[in-house]
């Protein structure tokens, strides 16, 4: 159970289900504006599938829902839908990087205090850079009994950019940064009780090409830019 909660809490996500037009077909509304270095434009959509799976298989859809206010601060809401998931996450784009505050999925709400740093400042993203932090995952289960609704999990995490390479996926060819992620959950005495390691591919102005869950990009509703 602890691993499942941690796994859900560390999803770096957001997307929306497609609109069905004919049986077996979907339509994604085209986004006309170019994306930022770290994508944050409302309406941007990514479609993902596991490597080698049929293109008509059930996908994951990730969508930027747009700005919202939490505790008086502006955050960007993302949504991830598909494969049994329906998760919201809330990010803030600061001069020194991208931060994850909260994730909401059916039956569970996870708030990171302080927010988890997912990406460094744009000027600092390069092979060899690493960053780390500690946070408390505050878990809320609204459907549980009052005495069991809230708990906390201490987390330590680190990211390292290990490579920059050209990759080819269904959605096209991209130059990506390969980022390794490691999280460690600790008990009340500070002993490490679990370690999770994941890898993602990130392309500036395009977003995640390979997600931490090993899903690969097959379609977007925007034209990825080089930023030039």
GIQUI-V129547 format. One record per pair of residues at least 12 apart in sequence whose ideal C-beta (glycine too) atoms are under 7 Angstrom apart, sorted by the first residue. I is the first residue (numbers start at 1). J is the second residue. Records with the same first field share a line. If there is no record, write none. Layout:
BEGIN
I = J / J
END
This chain:
BEGIN
2 = 185 / 194
3 = 194
5 = 139
6 = 153 / 183 / 185 / 194 / 196
8 = 103 / 105 / 108 / 110
9 = 103 / 110 / 137
10 = 183 / 196
11 = 80 / 87 / 103
12 = 100 / 118 / 212
13 = 62 / 78 / 80 / 87 / 89
14 = 62 / 63 / 64 / 65 / 77 / 78 / 79 / 80 / 88 / 89
15 = 45 / 46 / 60 / 61 / 62 / 63 / 79 / 80 / 81
16 = 45 / 61 / 63 / 79 / 81
17 = 61 / 81
18 = 61
24 = 56
28 = 45 / 219 / 221
29 = 221
30 = 221
31 = 43 / 44 / 221 / 222
34 = 225
35 = 205 / 206 / 222 / 225
37 = 122 / 204 / 205 / 227
38 = 93 / 98 / 119 / 122
39 = 64 / 207
40 = 64 / 76 / 93
41 = 64
42 = 64 / 65 / 66
43 = 64
44 = 64 / 221 / 222
45 = 61 / 62 / 63 / 220 / 221
46 = 62 / 207 / 208 / 217 / 220
47 = 59 / 61 / 218 / 219
48 = 60 / 62 / 211 / 215 / 216 / 217 / 218
49 = 215 / 216 / 218
50 = 214 / 215
51 = 216
55 = 218
58 = 82 / 83
59 = 82
60 = 80 / 82 / 83 / 215
61 = 81 / 82
62 = 78 / 80
63 = 79
64 = 76 / 78
65 = 77 / 78 / 79
68 = 90
70 = 90 / 101
75 = 90 / 91 / 92 / 101
76 = 90 / 91 / 93
77 = 90
78 = 91
86 = 105 / 106
87 = 103 / 104 / 105
88 = 103 / 104
89 = 102 / 103
90 = 102
92 = 115
95 = 121
96 = 121
97 = 117 / 119 / 120 / 121
98 = 118 / 119
99 = 115 / 116 / 117 / 118
100 = 112 / 115 / 116 / 118
101 = 115
107 = 141 / 143
108 = 139 / 141
109 = 140
110 = 137 / 139
111 = 138
112 = 135 / 137
113 = 135 / 136 / 138
114 = 135
116 = 133 / 135 / 157
117 = 131 / 133
125 = 161 / 177
126 = 161
127 = 161 / 163 / 164
128 = 161
129 = 161
130 = 158 / 159 / 160
131 = 159
132 = 157 / 158
133 = 157
134 = 155 / 156
135 = 155
136 = 152 / 154
137 = 152 / 153 / 155
138 = 152
139 = 151 / 152 / 153
153 = 185
154 = 185 / 186
155 = 183 / 184 / 185
156 = 184 / 186
157 = 182 / 183
158 = 182
159 = 179 / 181
160 = 180
161 = 177 / 179
162 = 178 / 180
163 = 178
164 = 177
165 = 178
167 = 201 / 209
169 = 209 / 216 / 217
170 = 216 / 218
171 = 217 / 218 / 219 / 220
172 = 224
174 = 203 / 206 / 209
175 = 203
176 = 201 / 202 / 203 / 209
177 = 202
178 = 199 / 201
179 = 200 / 202
180 = 199
181 = 198 / 200 / 212
182 = 195 / 197
183 = 196
198 = 212
200 = 212
203 = 224
204 = 227
205 = 224 / 225 / 226 / 227
206 = 224
END
